[in-house]
Amino acid sequence: MAALLITGTDTDSGKTVLTSALVAYWQRYCWAYRLGLCKPVQSGEGDRELYSRLFDLDQFLNQTPEQLNPLWYKAPIAPPLAAALEGERVDLAKAWQVISQLQAERDWVLVEGAGGLGSPITDELTVADIAYQWRLPSVLVVPVKLGCIAATVANVALAEQKKVNLRGIVLSCTAPLNQQQLEQWAPIQMIESLTRTPVLGVLPYLRQIKNLEALAEAAAQLDLERLMPKAFWA
């Protein structure tokens, strides 16, 4: 598994937290191996700015800003609409070229999708279509809240329809929750039964995402054997 696509049920599902946690874990425990990080398409400010502040592009990742985020559009709306406002079309060939280069040079590449699994990347293609066409094993991040069971079932069904290689689900606490809320809103056994997909763990609520030690510890609580190449997880 040379790459992993991190996608979610929707925007603000916790994809950025999972991506940051895995990078922080890699930086702490797998530093001898080469990691690549790519946000192929971004609309508005957000992940590329955060990752540039959190992780040293030159030293740790040894990447250029263009490799981190090949396609960027100013308006914080769906990429094809944001591109159209600038008189452009989303050029996925450029993004694929960057990801292919990273896969050829690195031991593992993390690819963070835009929006949710069903979010449009072009006028014709969604994130799910890209996951299939680019042969990217994927993990679905689900924010723990009322209604997340239905959202999970619908997104897993979409993944099956689009023939996405979905490795599992990660539940994400995007707000402070007690154990009762977690168990009632996102019962793991029920989710696994309804989707026939393993839940790989729960990301705790992190008040701020700048603590690399806390991020690495959060990643360590997940089923890394299913998420990362076996040779690398500590």
C-alpha positions as a Python dict, from the first residue, in 0.01 Angstrom:
ca = {
    (1, 'M'): (0, 0, 0),
    (2, 'A'): (199, 299, -126),
    (3, 'A'): (-71, 558, -49),
    (4, 'L'): (-381, 623, 159),
    (5, 'L'): (-667, 858, 74),
    (6, 'I'): (-825, 1023, 377),
    (7, 'T'): (-1184, 1114, 300),
    (8, 'G'): (-1493, 1179, 507),
    (9, 'T'): (-1869, 1191, 517),
    (10, 'D'): (-1866, 1568, 466),
    (11, 'T'): (-1669, 1888, 519),
    (12, 'D'): (-1528, 1934, 872),
    (13, 'S'): (-1556, 1563, 943),
    (14, 'G'): (-1209, 1540, 1098),
    (15, 'K'): (-998, 1455, 793),
    (16, 'T'): (-743, 1720, 879),
    (17, 'V'): (-706, 1588, 1235),
    (18, 'L'): (-652, 1231, 1114),
    (19, 'T'): (-405, 1342, 848),
    (20, 'S'): (-213, 1554, 1098),
    (21, 'A'): (-215, 1273, 1355),
    (22, 'L'): (-71, 1022, 1108),
    (23, 'V'): (198, 1264, 992),
    (24, 'A'): (288, 1346, 1354),
    (25, 'Y'): (307, 973, 1436),
    (26, 'W'): (528, 912, 1133),
    (27, 'Q'): (753, 1202, 1226),
    (28, 'R'): (795, 1063, 1578),
    (29, 'Y'): (824, 689, 1514),
    (30, 'C'): (896, 633, 1144),
    (31, 'W'): (1132, 921, 1070),
    (32, 'A'): (1381, 692, 895),
    (33, 'Y'): (1131, 634, 615),
    (34, 'R'): (1013, 881, 352),
    (35, 'L'): (662, 1021, 379),
    (36, 'G'): (471, 1222, 119),
    (37, 'L'): (172, 1447, 191),
    (38, 'C'): (-64, 1586, -70),
    (39, 'K'): (-387, 1783, -71),
    (40, 'P'): (-457, 1752, -446),
    (41, 'V'): (-733, 2015, -464),
    (42, 'Q'): (-817, 2292, -219),
    (43, 'S'): (-1069, 2575, -232),
    (44, 'G'): (-1010, 2867, 2),
    (45, 'E'): (-758, 2875, 286),
    (46, 'G'): (-722, 2578, 517),
    (47, 'D'): (-522, 2257, 511),
    (48, 'R'): (-223, 2361, 301),
    (49, 'E'): (-162, 2659, 530),
    (50, 'L'): (-200, 2444, 842),
    (51, 'Y'): (32, 2168, 719),
    (52, 'S'): (293, 2423, 616),
    (53, 'R'): (292, 2560, 972),
    (54, 'L'): (279, 2222, 1150),
    (55, 'F'): (535, 2028, 948),
    (56, 'D'): (866, 2129, 800),
    (57, 'L'): (818, 2098, 424),
    (58, 'D'): (1188, 2145, 348),
    (59, 'Q'): (1342, 1920, 614),
    (60, 'F'): (1090, 1657, 725),
    (61, 'L'): (875, 1614, 414),
    (62, 'N'): (1127, 1749, 162),
    (63, 'Q'): (843, 1879, -55),
    (64, 'T'): (763, 2199, -236),
    (65, 'P'): (438, 2388, -163),
    (66, 'E'): (322, 2286, -512),
    (67, 'Q'): (366, 1920, -423),
    (68, 'L'): (170, 1970, -103),
    (69, 'N'): (-120, 2133, -290),
    (70, 'P'): (-103, 2120, -672),
    (71, 'L'): (-443, 2283, -734),
    (72, 'W'): (-572, 2579, -532),
    (73, 'Y'): (-868, 2810, -591),
    (74, 'K'): (-955, 3123, -398),
    (75, 'A'): (-1328, 3079, -330),
    (76, 'P'): (-1416, 2837, -43),
    (77, 'I'): (-1674, 2644, -246),
    (78, 'A'): (-1677, 2320, -447),
    (79, 'P'): (-1358, 2301, -661),
    (80, 'P'): (-1527, 2300, -1007),
    (81, 'L'): (-1731, 2606, -908),
    (82, 'A'): (-1430, 2781, -756),
    (83, 'A'): (-1223, 2708, -1066),
    (84, 'A'): (-1498, 2841, -1293),
    (85, 'L'): (-1496, 3173, -1105),
    (86, 'E'): (-1130, 3205, -1208),
    (87, 'G'): (-1201, 3108, -1569),
    (88, 'E'): (-1042, 2767, -1527),
    (89, 'R'): (-1128, 2399, -1513),
    (90, 'V'): (-991, 2158, -1251),
    (91, 'D'): (-686, 1997, -1413),
    (92, 'L'): (-668, 1661, -1237),
    (93, 'A'): (-381, 1551, -1460),
    (94, 'K'): (-159, 1799, -1276),
    (95, 'A'): (-263, 1660, -937),
    (96, 'W'): (-217, 1300, -1049),
    (97, 'Q'): (130, 1379, -1182),
    (98, 'V'): (233, 1509, -838),
    (99, 'I'): (86, 1208, -654),
    (100, 'S'): (251, 966, -896),
    (101, 'Q'): (586, 1136, -843),
    (102, 'L'): (548, 1119, -465),
    (103, 'Q'): (452, 752, -481),
    (104, 'A'): (761, 677, -688),
    (105, 'E'): (990, 859, -444),
    (106, 'R'): (836, 790, -102),
    (107, 'D'): (766, 489, 114),
    (108, 'W'): (412, 607, 183),
    (109, 'V'): (193, 896, 65),
    (110, 'L'): (-101, 1048, 252),
    (111, 'V'): (-359, 1206, 23),
    (112, 'E'): (-634, 1418, 177),
    (113, 'G'): (-952, 1457, -23),
    (114, 'A'): (-1162, 1771, -52),
    (115, 'G'): (-1496, 1776, 129),
    (116, 'G'): (-1665, 1438, 156),
    (117, 'L'): (-1657, 1116, -44),
    (118, 'G'): (-1942, 1241, -262),
    (119, 'S'): (-1806, 1593, -307),
    (120, 'P'): (-1751, 1705, -668),
    (121, 'I'): (-1392, 1747, -783),
    (122, 'T'): (-1484, 1824, -1143),
    (123, 'D'): (-1819, 1866, -1316),
    (124, 'E'): (-1821, 1491, -1379),
    (125, 'L'): (-1620, 1331, -1096),
    (126, 'T'): (-1650, 1302, -720),
    (127, 'V'): (-1386, 1216, -462),
    (128, 'A'): (-1513, 856, -477),
    (129, 'D'): (-1451, 846, -853),
    (130, 'I'): (-1096, 973, -804),
    (131, 'A'): (-1030, 717, -530),
    (132, 'Y'): (-1125, 441, -773),
    (133, 'Q'): (-954, 579, -1081),
    (134, 'W'): (-631, 652, -897),
    (135, 'R'): (-644, 317, -714),
    (136, 'L'): (-610, 480, -371),
    (137, 'P'): (-693, 269, -65),
    (138, 'S'): (-916, 491, 148),
    (139, 'V'): (-1029, 553, 503),
    (140, 'L'): (-1362, 720, 583),
    (141, 'V'): (-1363, 975, 867),
    (142, 'V'): (-1700, 1010, 1039),
    (143, 'P'): (-1775, 1295, 1284),
    (144, 'V'): (-1950, 1165, 1595),
    (145, 'K'): (-2287, 1340, 1619),
    (146, 'L'): (-2656, 1265, 1593),
    (147, 'G'): (-2724, 1121, 1248),
    (148, 'C'): (-2373, 991, 1189),
    (149, 'I'): (-2491, 629, 1162),
    (150, 'A'): (-2706, 712, 859),
    (151, 'A'): (-2428, 923, 707),
    (152, 'T'): (-2183, 637, 751),
    (153, 'V'): (-2414, 381, 592),
    (154, 'A'): (-2479, 612, 295),
    (155, 'N'): (-2110, 685, 239),
    (156, 'V'): (-2005, 322, 263),
    (157, 'A'): (-2279, 238, 11),
    (158, 'L'): (-2137, 506, -221),
    (159, 'A'): (-1788, 361, -177),
    (160, 'E'): (-1917, 17, -270),
    (161, 'Q'): (-2102, 156, -572),
    (162, 'K'): (-1791, 337, -693),
    (163, 'K'): (-1567, 35, -615),
    (164, 'V'): (-1352, 226, -367),
    (165, 'N'): (-1102, 16, -172),
    (166, 'L'): (-1230, 125, 169),
    (167, 'R'): (-999, -4, 442),
    (168, 'G'): (-1208, 115, 732),
    (169, 'I'): (-1382, 389, 926),
    (170, 'V'): (-1235, 629, 1182),
    (171, 'L'): (-1476, 801, 1419),
    (172, 'S'): (-1384, 1161, 1496),
    (173, 'C'): (-1489, 1362, 1802),
    (174, 'T'): (-1515, 1710, 1654),
    (175, 'A'): (-1654, 1843, 1985),
    (176, 'P'): (-1614, 1743, 2350),
    (177, 'L'): (-1815, 1424, 2416),
    (178, 'N'): (-1872, 1198, 2712),
    (179, 'Q'): (-1861, 819, 2682),
    (180, 'Q'): (-2240, 789, 2681),
    (181, 'Q'): (-2274, 1026, 2387),
    (182, 'L'): (-2004, 840, 2197),
    (183, 'E'): (-2170, 503, 2254),
    (184, 'Q'): (-2522, 626, 2175),
    (185, 'W'): (-2443, 841, 1871),
    (186, 'A'): (-2182, 614, 1712),
    (187, 'P'): (-2219, 256, 1840),
    (188, 'I'): (-1925, 73, 1687),
    (189, 'Q'): (-2084, -271, 1675),
    (190, 'M'): (-2394, -139, 1497),
    (191, 'I'): (-2189, 63, 1246),
    (192, 'E'): (-1973, -240, 1163),
    (193, 'S'): (-2280, -461, 1131),
    (194, 'L'): (-2466, -220, 902),
    (195, 'T'): (-2168, -137, 682),
    (196, 'R'): (-1963, -460, 698),
    (197, 'T'): (-1664, -229, 740),
    (198, 'P'): (-1426, -222, 1038),
    (199, 'V'): (-1408, 78, 1268),
    (200, 'L'): (-1036, 147, 1310),
    (201, 'G'): (-1065, 362, 1619),
    (202, 'V'): (-1182, 692, 1762),
    (203, 'L'): (-1001, 1024, 1733),
    (204, 'P'): (-1043, 1222, 2057),
    (205, 'Y'): (-1146, 1585, 2057),
    (206, 'L'): (-835, 1802, 2039),
    (207, 'R'): (-898, 2160, 2146),
    (208, 'Q'): (-615, 2280, 1926),
    (209, 'I'): (-434, 2089, 1655),
    (210, 'K'): (-84, 2230, 1705),
    (211, 'N'): (37, 1980, 1966),
    (212, 'L'): (234, 1722, 1769),
    (213, 'E'): (279, 1496, 2071),
    (214, 'A'): (-97, 1483, 2131),
    (215, 'L'): (-157, 1418, 1762),
    (216, 'A'): (92, 1131, 1755),
    (217, 'E'): (-65, 982, 2068),
    (218, 'A'): (-410, 1003, 1907),
    (219, 'A'): (-282, 815, 1602),
    (220, 'A'): (-122, 551, 1824),
    (221, 'Q'): (-467, 457, 1956),
    (222, 'L'): (-593, 366, 1608),
    (223, 'D'): (-564, 35, 1423),
    (224, 'L'): (-242, 131, 1250),
    (225, 'E'): (-195, -218, 1109),
    (226, 'R'): (-488, -150, 875),
    (227, 'L'): (-400, 214, 813),
    (228, 'M'): (-25, 205, 754),
    (229, 'P'): (211, -26, 569),
    (230, 'K'): (296, -309, 810),
    (231, 'A'): (670, -245, 787),
    (232, 'F'): (633, 100, 941),
    (233, 'W'): (392, 98, 1234),
    (234, 'A'): (570, 85, 1567),
}
